Amino acid sequence: MSDIYSIPVQSSDGKPTTLEEYKGKVLLIVNTASKCGFTPQYKGLEELYRKYKDKGLLILGFPCNQFGQQEPGSDSEIQEFCTLNYGVSFPVYAKLDVNGSNAHPLFSMLKKSAPGILGTEGIKWNFTKFLVNRDGEVVNRYAPKDKPADLAADIENLL
């Protein structure tokens, strides 16, 4: 797959789709988990989304259970958790793997485009964030400890 928009993904209700409908938007793609020390970042992600969505930002959550088994729920349970606890209104997709032999092609592409510290591609933990410009190019990778509000300036530069 040569572009981010054509990579197949699965919606939280199990339907196959792509990111094609988001062409021309700035994307913040995040691997998430409901039982992680960073889970309260859902609140900050939602605040960013509400602040910038009308200017062209879209946040996409991709739950992952690879780090400490911190996302054990079903896709419907994850959706309910995000909505009830954090008022999440941005899209949260079906659970997937971000590392290893079963890593989803979207995250394989993101990691290759924006390696981590010392050039490592592997994602170290939940709430690693990838910022994608309007042309579908990965422009930055942020660590789990980076708070969503700290990304605002970089997002504004792309909007």
C-alpha positions in Angstrom: 0.0 0.0 0.0 1.5 3.2 -1.0 -0.8 5.7 0.7 -2.4 5.9 4.1 -5.8 6.4 2.7 -6.0 3.1 0.8 -5.0 0.8 3.7 -8.0 -1.3 4.8 -9.1 -0.8 8.4 -12.1 -2.1 10.4 -14.7 0.1 12.0 -15.7 -0.6 15.6 -18.8 -2.4 14.3 -16.7 -4.8 12.2 -17.2 -3.2 8.8 -14.2 -3.0 6.5 -13.4 0.6 5.4 -10.4 2.8 4.6 -9.3 6.3 5.6 -10.2 7.6 2.1 -13.0 9.8 3.4 -10.4 11.7 5.4 -8.2 12.9 2.5 -7.3 16.5 2.9 -7.6 16.5 6.7 -4.9 16.6 9.3 -4.9 13.3 11.2 -3.7 12.4 14.6 -3.6 8.6 14.8 -3.3 7.1 18.3 -3.1 3.6 19.6 -5.3 3.6 22.7 -6.2 1.4 25.7 -9.0 1.7 28.4 -7.0 0.4 31.4 -3.7 2.3 31.0 -2.1 5.0 33.1 -2.4 7.2 30.0 -6.1 6.5 29.4 -7.1 10.0 30.8 -5.5 11.3 27.6 -8.8 10.5 26.0 -10.1 13.7 27.6 -7.2 15.7 26.1 -7.7 14.1 22.7 -11.4 15.0 22.8 -10.6 18.6 23.7 -8.1 18.8 20.8 -10.7 17.3 18.5 -13.5 19.7 19.5 -11.1 22.7 19.3 -9.8 22.0 15.8 -12.2 19.6 14.0 -13.9 22.5 12.2 -10.5 23.6 10.9 -9.7 20.1 9.5 -8.3 18.0 12.3 -9.5 14.4 12.8 -8.3 12.2 15.6 -8.5 8.5 15.0 -8.2 6.0 17.9 -7.1 2.4 17.4 -7.4 0.3 20.5 -4.6 -2.2 21.2 -4.2 -4.9 23.8 -0.5 -5.6 23.3 0.8 -3.6 26.2 0.0 -5.1 29.6 -3.3 -6.5 28.3 -4.7 -3.0 29.0 -7.5 -3.2 26.4 -9.2 -6.5 27.1 -12.8 -5.5 26.1 -14.7 -6.1 23.0 -15.0 -3.4 20.3 -18.5 -2.5 21.6 -17.3 -2.4 25.2 -14.4 -0.1 24.2 -16.8 2.3 22.4 -19.1 2.4 25.4 -16.2 3.1 27.7 -14.9 5.9 25.6 -18.3 7.6 25.2 -19.4 7.2 28.8 -16.1 8.1 30.6 -14.6 10.6 28.2 -17.3 11.8 25.9 -15.3 10.7 22.9 -16.8 11.8 19.6 -13.9 11.1 17.3 -13.8 7.8 15.5 -12.4 4.8 17.5 -11.8 1.8 15.3 -11.7 -2.0 15.9 -8.9 -3.3 18.1 -5.7 -4.2 16.3 -2.0 -5.0 16.9 0.6 -2.3 16.4 3.7 -4.4 16.8 4.9 -7.9 15.9 4.1 -10.3 13.0 0.4 -9.4 13.2 1.0 -5.6 13.2 -1.7 -3.8 11.2 -0.4 -2.4 7.9 -1.5 1.1 9.0 0.8 1.0 12.0 3.6 -0.7 10.0 3.5 2.3 7.6 3.3 4.9 10.4 6.2 3.4 12.3 8.4 3.2 9.1 7.5 6.8 8.2 8.2 8.1 11.7 10.6 5.9 13.7 11.0 6.4 17.4 14.1 7.1 19.5 17.3 5.9 17.9 15.4 4.9 14.8 13.5 2.1 16.4 10.2 1.4 14.7 8.4 -0.5 17.5 5.8 1.2 19.5 6.7 1.2 23.2 3.3 1.7 24.8 -0.3 2.8 24.5 -1.0 6.4 23.4 1.8 6.7 20.9 0.6 9.4 18.5 1.3 10.0 14.8 0.6 13.4 13.2 -0.3 13.2 9.5 -0.6 16.3 7.2 -3.3 17.0 4.7 -1.3 15.2 2.0 -1.2 11.9 4.0 2.4 12.3 5.0 3.5 11.4 8.5 5.2 14.5 9.9 5.7 13.6 13.6 5.6 10.8 16.2 4.9 11.6 19.8 5.6 9.4 22.9 2.8 8.2 25.2 3.9 10.7 27.9 3.3 13.6 25.5 0.0 15.2 26.5 -2.4 16.0 23.7 -2.4 19.7 24.6 1.3 19.8 23.9 0.7 18.9 20.3 -1.6 21.9 19.7 1.2 24.1 18.1 2.2 21.4 15.7 -1.4 20.7 14.7 -2.1 24.4 14.2 0.9 24.7 11.9 -0.7 22.0 9.6 -4.2 23.5 9.7 
